Amino acid sequence: METVYFGGGTPSILSPAQITRLVRGLQSVIPFDACEEFSIEANPGTVTDSFMEAISGLQVNRLSLGMQAYQDHLLKTLGRIHSFREVQSSVKTAAEYGLTNLNLDLIFGIPGQALRDWDETLEAALSLHPVHISAYGLIPEEGTPLWDRLSRREILLPDPDLEREMYDLALNKLKNRGLEQYEISNFAAKGFECRHNIGYWTQKEYLGLGVSSASMLITEKSDTGMTCIRKTNPDKMEQYLRMVSDGGSTGPEETVTPREARFETMMLALRMNQGIRPERFMELHGLSIDFCYGKQLKKMKNSGLMQFNDGAWSLTRRGMDIQNSILVEFMEDP
């Protein structure tokens, strides 16, 4: 096991005794000896001395904080209850316990967010000296208060051209401050890229434990490709506990066919600046990338949307902007 990631919820709301019991229980059945990156998510304001004291003895070596925005009124729009001062306090506390491998999650495209607000958010985040920043465009989730307010047109999303300006600002500012883009939404100092997420994007197997968690297992590899199974645990605690008591049978399963797996390789790899190497494609699927997608690759290269540099296919800057349109082209293969 190379990486562990506690998140998708708020692990930092657990008491020190609870989180210690949880991690020690996992370590008793799953060897952590080879774990190179153990990340934990936390909400600003929950990173207390007792929390840090607990996780510092559990091999945790990476902290991800949901800063989101600098301005209180934008945090309120998102339904967040923290302030930037609490982000500062959390970072300071973590550093006092030697945990400086820090990621900050930021969001642009928030209703009411001006370009200067986004610039202030980036500057505020950089003032905390993170080694990693994730900058995501806002995607409202149906059923949330934000979605309801948008549906009633009480608030409006920014113009798409403004969102593009915000993204360009992040690209330039973060690069100038030593955080290189390595994936569409992720930026890191050299050597601090998130290994766990890279595992997702390079189709490594992963095991999800807990409510709503997902797993991906490779069930067959042959000369013509690989077949995968995705499993998703129940999203209600009662159902999850019943599943565990019944012997650990999982919730819904989805079979990913070799053809679908080939497309996912392209979809995931083209999110990353490093792209996809032909030998890696062959290793995964037993077929050459030229055989499967040669026509599309040639078309995209001639259109200035893709490039073949340093032995890998990747999107150009222009291609990154219209990634979804490009991926449609790869939905057809032998």
N, C-alpha and C positions, 0 to 999 in steps of 0.2 A: 504494500500500500504506500503510494508516494505522497498523497495529499489527503487532508481532511478539511471539510468546510462545515462549520456550524452557522446556519443562517436560513434565510427564507422566512424567518420569524425574528424574534428578539431574544436571543439566548441570555442577554445581560439582565433580563428581568428575573432570572433564576437567582436564588440565594447562593452564596458561596458553597454552602454544604450540598445543595442540589446539583450544581454544575460539577462539583468535584465527584460526587457519587455517579453522575451520568458518565463522565469521561473515564473514571476509573473502571466502571463497569464495562465500557467498550474496550478499554485496554486489556481487560482480563480475557476477552474472547477474540480480539483482533490485534495482531502484533502491530505496534506503532514504531518498531525499531527502524524501519526504512522510511518513515514519514519525513519528508523534506519540508513540507509547508502545512501548517495547521492554522487555518484562518478562523476567526470568529467575528460575527457581526455584532454591533452594539448601537443603541440609540444614544445620541449625545445626552449627557446628564445622568446616564446610568453607569458610567465608568467610574466607579468609586474605588477607594483604597482596598476595601474588602474584596471587590470583584477582581481587581488586578492582582491582589495577593493570591487569590485562588487560582486564577488561570496561569500565573507565572510559574507555578509548579506542575503544570499539566502539559507541557511541551507546546503550548500555543505560542506561535512566533509571528503572527500577522493579525492586525486589527483593521476592520472595515467599519467606518462610521458613516451614517447617513446624514451628512451635513445638508445637502439638497440646495439650499440658498442662503445668502447672507442677510437678506432683508426680512424683518419680522412679518411684514404684511404678505409677502409671498409665501413664507412658511405657513402662515395662517390659511392662505388659499389652498395649500396642499393638505391641510388638516394636521400639520405637525405642531407639536406643543413645545419644542425646544427653541432656544435662541442661539445665535452665534457664540455668545459668551459661554454657553454650556459646551459647545464644540471645543472652544479654546481650553476650557477646564478639563475636558475629557482627554485631549491630546497631551496636556501637561501631566496629568496623572499617569497616563500610559508611559510617557517618557521617563518618569521617575522610577518606574519598575523595569526600565530597560527595553520596553517594547516600542521601537521606532519604525518598524516595518508597517507603515500606515497607509491605508487607502481612504480617500474621501469620495463618497458618491455625490454627484452634483446633477441638477436637472435644469435644462433650458427649455424654452417654449411654454413657460407657465403663463396663464392668463394674467395680463397686467404687467408682464415683465418687459422692460425696455432693454435696449442693447447696453446702456450704461449700467443697468442693474446686473446684467450677466458679467460685465467687465469687473464690477465690484465683487461679485461672488468669486470669480476666478482669482482676483488679487487677494481676497480674504483667505481663500483656501491655500494659496501658495505661501501666504505668510506663516502658515503652520508647518511648512517644510515636509509635506507628504512625499513619499517615494512613488506613489501611485494615485492616479485620479481616474475615476469613471465618470464620464460626462454623457448623460442620456437625454435624448429628446423626450419630452413628456408624452406618454401614451395613456390617456384617461381610461380607467377601467369601469366597465358597465356595473351599475349597482352601488358605486361609491358616491358620497356626497358631492365630490367634484363633478362626476358625470351628471348628476341630477342638476347641478347649477348650470352646467354647460347646456343641458337639454332645455332648460327654461330660459336660456340666453341671458341669464343674470351676469355672466362673465363670458368672454370670448377668447378663443385661442389666438396667439399672434399670427400675423401673416406669414405664409411659408417663406417668402423672401427674407423676412426678418430672422426666422429660424436658421436659414442658410447663413446669414451674416453671423449669427451667434456661434454656429458650428465652426465657421472659418476663423472667428476670433479665438476660439478654444484651440484649434489646430496650431495657429501661429504663436499664441502667447505661451502655451504649454511647451512647445518645442523650444522656444527661446529661453525657457527657464529650466531646460534639462530633462523634460518629460517627453519622451518620444512616443508617438502613436505606434501601437503594434496591432491594434484591432480597431474596428470602426469607432467604438465608444471608449476605448481604454488607452491610457497613457502611463508610461512608467520610466523611472530612472533605469539605466542599464543594469540588468541582473535582478530587477524587482518586478518583472512581469508576473501576473497571477498564474502560477503553474496549474492550479486546479481548473480554472476556466479554459486554459489552453488544452487541457485534457478533453473537455467537452468538444472544443472546436476541432480537435484532431481525432475524434471518434475513439477515444480510449473507453474501456468499460468503466462503469461507475455504479455504486450501490447506494441507494437512498434509504435512510431509516427515519421513521417518524411520520406524522400526519402529513398527507399531501405530497410526500417526497417521491421522487421518480428514480428508476434504475434503468440502465441500458446494459444488456449482456449480449455478447456475440455468441450465437448458438452453433454456427457452422461456418467454416471457411473452406473454399474449394478453388479450383482453377478458374471458375467463372464468377467468383464473387463471395460475399459474406452475407449471412442472414442474421438479423439481430432481433431481440425481443426488448420492448420497452414495457416496464411495469410501473404502475402508479398506485401508491397507497391511498386508502380512503381519506376523504377530506373532513370527516367528522371524527372527533375523539372517540365517541362511543363505538363507531364502526371499526376504528383502528384497533381499539382494545379487544374487540370481539375477534378481529382477524388474528391478533397475537395469541389470544387464548385458544383459538382453533388450530394453532400450530404454525402460524406464520404464512398462510396462504395469502396471496396478494390480491389487489383489486384488479381493475381492468388491465389487460395485456394487449399489446399491439405488435404484430409481426412486421418487421421492416424487410422487404424483399431485397435481393441483390441490386435490382434496378433502382429502387428507392434509396438504398444505401449509397450508390454511386452519385446520385443527385445530391444527397446530403453532404457527401464529401466536398462537392463543389460549393454548395451553399455555405457550409461552415468555413471552409478554407479561404474562400474569397472575402470573408469578413476580416481576415487577418492580412496585415501588410506583407507577410512572408509568402502568402499564397499557397499553392500546391505544387510539389515536385512530382514529375512524372514517375519516378521510382517509388515514391510513397503511394501514389495511386495504384500502381501495379502491385505493390505489396499488399494493399488492402483488398483489391478486387480481382486480381489475376488477369486483368485486361489492361491494355495500354490506354492512356488518356487520349491519345490520337485516334485510336479505334472508336472509342466511345463518343468523343466530343471534338474531333479534329475540325470538322466543318464549322462548328460554333466558335472555336478558338481562333481560327483564321479570320472569320468574319469580325469578331470583336477586336482583334489586333489591328485589322485594316481600318476599323472605325475609330481607332484611338482610345478604345475603352479597356483593353487589356494589353499586357506586355509580357514578354518572356525575358527575364533578367536573372542573372546568377543562378541559372538552372531551375527556375520556378515560374509558373504562371500566376500572375496577380492582376488586380484591377489597377488602372491608372487613377489619378485623382478625379478625373472626369467620370470614370467608371464607378468610383465609390459613390458619387452623387446619385446615380441611377441604378444602384445595385439590384433592386427588385426587378427592374425591366430586363436586366442582363440575365438574371437567373431564370426567367421564363424561357430563354433560349436553350437552357440546359435541361429542360424538362423532357426533351425528346432525345433518347439515345437508343442504340441497338438493344 
